[in-house]
């Protein structure tokens, strides 16, 4: 019988038992136990309404309640003996013979019932909640080979990481052959990468390929409100693993458990987490990997882990699962696309080309969103236009046609977006324009310009960064040129252009005034750019002033360049804005001046190469005209 069904049946039986006991107790409260003498008196006084005589008892009902009770009961006695004793003035009562066995059962039986009910309830609670007795037990979920349901065929886009983890599978399948030259499997393997790249999926694929028990637990499940619980659960987890060798232990979100220890932890209540971490370090030193226990862990914040956890002999190897390249994205899409009904015009290669920077989770969400878009329009299959709309929905948000703009606002937004699009078309190093729209989006943008990267890029030059700044300021330059007045619509553009200029000066060494020195560091390498809180400032006030002046100078030069380009192509700017007001959304096919052609380079030299930053690796969407109350970018 299923365990959950058995618990439900037990609860029902207990409930009915409790109800029956309560009813019996309530009935007994209304029954008075009287003597033979009292019965004779009540009969003489005509206070008995009815009576039932059995072999051992006399039961009946009073005419009126006596001392609050309506019924009576009396043990039956011999009438002759009772009459003889009563005539002598002796009070006569009935009774039964009691044996040791009946007395024992009368006490033991209720106790046994209470103990059984208590044990049943407590066991179910302990199994599901841990209880006080099971509080130190590990909460790891154990999966067998067939239960994981994942193999290496289900993981795509991370071929290098897959090759490294295949060694673990070979070791677990044939330990003697793997160690014939004296090699040993790494004790611990840390899967590192941005969120959504498939770290947990990869760990389950390793267990599925190896066909061994898979202990899966999150780092946060080790820590509880009780002192010592985390360390106890670590000990119990490894004890369970030793009883199931060969096996795999997988700790997800290791940063919740292995955060670097602080010298002030004893003053801030951090002792419990340190005890848990110390116990994990001890267990890593204490187990022999040759017995067949492999520890896998995953994190997207390796920079905050304790150095003692990452040293050789504990987590010997770090496997990087980065965002997939174009070929990897195509492989991932080939896994998810067969799950929906796609049209003949949908090719994984084309979808992969317009999704640079997407992770595996992003691509899975993209396929689902495309299917939703096709379902909404009552189509028989998912077409390429559905994937295009899904990309826009993910990157720019959903359309909000209910937001009505004044004619003056629509005109300003149209010129703003056309300024972005024209400059992106004129500059040779910019990505081509895919679409321009003045339909408000759910993220608070009143319009957007989408550029589609033609290829994955991992380096960008100083001149290309300057071009990016010119494009970002193209919207404000168009407003200044046409209306001779700027608005708050470029707030998001200004934030981005300021960030790029500051990175050029403080991180990439692209300023001759400041020099080729790294002045600011970003340590949270796997988090999105907007979540890298704070910068480490370790330079003088004079240098800080020089940085501010250089950043301001670069932004001003970019604005002047943008305005000069738009002034030269003012006719195209006005024609494109009028067409955009009329159609709301246009593509290069609708407006030929947006088709790529040779044009003006931006001021400045070619510059030196720099590592491409994360926010520059994704499809570029310029989201403009965010109202102050609705900004969410």
Secondary structure, DSSP 8 states (H G I E B T S, - for coil): --HHHHHHHHHHHHHHHHHHHHHHHHHHHTEEE--HHHHHHHHHTT-EEEEEE-SSEEEEEEEEEETTEEEEEEE---HHHHHHHHHTT----------HHHHHHHHHHHHHHHHHHHHHHHHHHHHHH-TTTSTTS---EEE-HHHH---GGG--S-HHHHHHHHHHHHHHH-HHHHTTTS----SEEEEE-STTS-HHHHHHHHHHHHTSEEEEEEGGGG--SSTTHHHHHHHHHHHHHHTT-SEEEEEESGGGT-B---TTGGGTT-HHHHHHHHHHHHHHHHS-GGGSEEEEEEES-GGGB-HHHHSTTTEEEEEE-----HHHHHHHHHHHGGGS-B-TT--HHHHHHT-TT--HHHHHHHHHHHHHHHHHTT-SSB-HHHHHHHHHHHHH--B-TT----HHHHHHHHHHHHHHHHHHHH-TTS-EEEEEE-S-BTTS-SEEEEEE-SS--SEEEHHHHHHHHHHHTHHHHHHHHHHS---GGGHHHHHHHHHHHHHHHHTS---TTT-S--------TTS-GGG-------S-HHHHHHHHHHHHHHHHHHHHHHHHHHHHTHHHHHHHHHHHHHHSEE-TTTSGGGS-------SS----EEE--GGGSS-EEEEE---GGG---
